[in-house]
Amino acid sequence: MGCQAKGGWEVSRLDIPSAKLTVVFPEGKLPAIDPADPAFTLVLGDIEIHGRVNPKAARKLAQHKGGAVLQGKLIVEGGKLSLADAGFTWIEPKAEAATEGGGS
């Protein structure tokens, strides 16, 4: 059974258990997450997404000079969006990346 979309055409509704969320934080714009309580809230308009990383990731985030990519599994818990299995991958600082690649 389809849903009526804006514009008058019908689309299929797909129920999913989760989705992957990826948020890029550029160099110089990393969030501050307290390692003693590494819970955080992402705010997208009026929507809040609650998540948590491990304390080690929060400590590394505080000292990292490059950018970072936050990834996790977007799920619904108790009627609210949550980011499960959240973690960071690290983007090397621009100056270091250029030096390692042989550029100036």
C-alpha positions, 0 to 999 in steps of 0.5 A, a space after each residue: 500500500 502506497 502513500 500519497 506524496 507531495 505533488 500527487 504521485 504515490 510512493 511506497 512506504 518502507 519500514 526499516 529497523 535502522 539506518 546508518 548516520 554519518 556526520 562530518 566535523 571539519 578540522 577546527 569544528 570538532 564538538 566538545 564531548 566530556 570523557 567523564 560523561 560521553 553522551 551527546 545530542 545532535 540537533 537537526 532542526 526540531 529533531 534531537 538524536 541522542 548518542 554516546 561514545 566511549 570515553 577514550 574516543 571523547 578524550 582523543 576528540 579533545 586532542 585531535 587536530 584534524 577533522 572527524 566523522 561520527 558514524 552510528 546506527 540511527 534507531 528509535 528507542 522509546 519513540 525517540 531517535 538514538 544513535 547506537 554504536 556511535 564512534 569516530 573515524 579521524 581525518 588527518 590535519 591538512 598540514 600533516 596530510 600534505 607532508 605525508 603525501 610529499 606535497 608542501 
